[in-house]
Amino acid sequence: MSLQRVITDEHDLQLAPVFAQRIDEDVVPKGRLPENPMPAGVAAGIVRSRLLLDGRAALNLATFCTTTAEPELEQIYAETASINLMNREEYPASSHIEQECINSLADLWHDDDGRFIGCSTSGSSEAAMLAGLAMLRRWRERGGTGRPNMVFGTHVHVCWPKFCNFWDVEARMVPIEEGRTTLDPALTAAAVDENTIGVVAVLGSTQDGRYDPVADIAAALDGVAADRGLDVPLHVDAASGGFVAPFLDMDVAWDFALPRVVSINASGHKFGLVYPGSGWCLWRDPEYLPQSLIFDCNVLGGHHPTFTLNFSRPASGVIAQYYEFLRNGMAGYQLIAQRCQETARYVAKCVQAIGPYEVISDGEDLPVVAFRLRDPEADGFTVYHLSEALKGDGWHVPAYSLPPNLEHVDVIRVVCRQGFTLDLAARFVESLVKHTERLAGHPFPLPEVATVLTFAD
């Protein structure tokens, strides 16, 4: 969640005449509670009016998160928002549904011995923290000394550097390079030592949607174990790919089928097709989740083990995930993933044909298209100008620089989620062509553009 600072605008909200019900105040204060209550309809009207400037979800091509759902799923959210998932004594059915979802994911990710253990989370960022904590504690309990480190690529989600910062773990970041925007197995093997608590591979980078070569990384770490006697666990951050690769890339080895992979996280609220606030983390064996991290909770009745950063949490995300599993099944998830990929390939083909652009990723892994200008100086504009121009047609498309060692490469990214149809994609391409021609036809000195955009969760 982004940090917010003190409100500096001292102007209160003037109530519009549309709010016909009489209330005790003519204005609504900003940044503090009003003195008196107001009718529910007036409060709801004020909230809706303040949200009018927010973008339209269907035109948001920046986020990986689900932005559209069927009415039945919307109703499930409304009906289950008050269920506290932590209160397993009062809501045993919700607890059982959570376990069924975990079982389904273990099966989907090729657990073959039934010894897995897992939990739901508020998203992949919390799941990453839990996976990292498990690796850190296991390393310590196995006699680790010195300062611990974790190895991953510079292209990982910000949650991994956060983990290292929060728990004082050295982040050994393997840089990407021209022609390779994924984690290099040989460089990874060279970076590990006796203080490495684990390696993180990404199944679908937020930068360009590419999969790290998980099987090759696992093989490199197997070589480290054979040659140097270092048994380094491998975690797969499958925030997006965990709900894509099983349906589109069945021949890609990345999950528990690889013995080196000890844990996996995924976001239900991305290609799992539920709204934000849903994530999962699974370990192949209780050995990889130290018992010392698991707490027994009996304050709500009964004795229940818990290993999450949050305590009380609505069950909506878990129950919504169960609905999507029932609703789509294997064939439904595959069909949705295929359509998203078809849309991504269509967009990539159109972008490539426009002229000044070079496609960095074409939807081959995640249904994500990233592209850059071949020669911004000659064209007289940047991807940042293009991103701003597209907002004029309602499209929210992020522009950003790639991580080290490709900081000099500025790209723009399109996430092709469910709801971004081929028809909408065609309209987007029309906007892209229009603004490309306009910007190229009116070149201007390129200003220094502050890169302050962050990647969506």
LINSUL-V405273 format. One record per backbone hydrogen bond with DSSP energy under -0.5 kcal/mol. NH is the residue of the N-H (numbers start at 1). CO is the residue of the C=O. Records with the same first field share a line. If there is no record, write none. Layout:
# LINSUL-V405273
NH->CO / CO
This chain:
# LINSUL-V405273
10->8
13->28
14->12
15->26
19->16
20->18
28->13
29->27
43->39
44->40
45->41
46->42
47->43
48->44
49->45
50->46
51->47
52->49
54->51
59->56
60->57
61->59 / 396
66->269 / 274
73->70
74->70
75->71
76->72
77->73
78->74
79->75
80->76
81->77
83->80
84->82
85->83 / 313
87->84
88->86
91->87
95->91
96->92
97->93
98->94
99->95
100->96
101->97
102->98
103->99
104->100
105->101
106->102
107->103
108->104
109->105
110->107
111->106
117->283
119->281
121->279
127->123
128->124
129->125
130->126
131->127
132->128
133->129
134->130
135->131
136->132
137->133
138->134
139->135
140->136
141->137
142->138
143->140
144->139
148->146
149->195
150->170
151->198
152->172
154->174
156->153
160->157
161->157
162->158
163->159
164->160
165->161
166->162
167->163
168->165
169->164
170->148
172->150 / 170
173->171
174->152 / 172
175->173
176->404
177->180
180->177
188->184
189->185
190->186
191->187
192->188
196->193
197->149 / 195
198->149
199->233
200->151
201->199 / 235
203->201 / 237
204->202 / 210
205->210
209->205
212->202
213->183
214->212
215->253
217->213
218->214
219->215
220->216
221->217
222->218
223->219
224->220
225->221
226->222
227->223
228->224
229->224 / 225
230->224
231->229
232->230
233->231
234->260
235->199
236->263
237->201 / 235
238->236 / 265
241->203
242->238
243->240
244->241
245->241
247->244
248->244
249->245
252->249
253->251
254->252
256->109
258->255
259->257
261->258
262->234 / 260
263->234
264->282
265->236
266->280
267->239
268->266 / 278
269->278
270->267
272->267
273->270
274->268
279->121
280->266
281->119
282->264
283->117
284->262
286->115
288->285
289->286
293->290
294->291
295->293 / 306
297->295 / 304
298->296
301->298
304->297
306->295
315->80 / 83
319->315
320->316
321->317
322->318
323->319
324->320
325->321
326->322
327->323
328->324
329->324 / 325
332->328
333->329
334->330
335->331
336->332
337->333
338->334
339->335
340->336
341->337
342->338
343->339
344->340
345->341
346->342
347->343
348->344
349->345
350->346
351->347
352->348
353->349
354->350 / 351
355->351
358->372
360->370
361->370
363->368
366->209
368->366
369->414
370->361
371->412
372->358
374->356
379->375
380->376
381->376
386->382
387->383
388->384
389->385
390->386
391->387
392->388 / 389
393->390
394->391
395->390
396->59
397->395
400->411
402->406 / 409
406->403
409->406
410->408
411->400
412->371
413->398
414->369
415->61
416->367 / 414
417->415
420->417
421->419
425->421
426->422
427->423
428->424
429->425
430->426
431->427
432->428
433->429
434->430
435->431
436->432
437->433
438->434
439->435
440->436
441->437
442->438 / 439
444->380
447->445
449->447
450->448
452->450
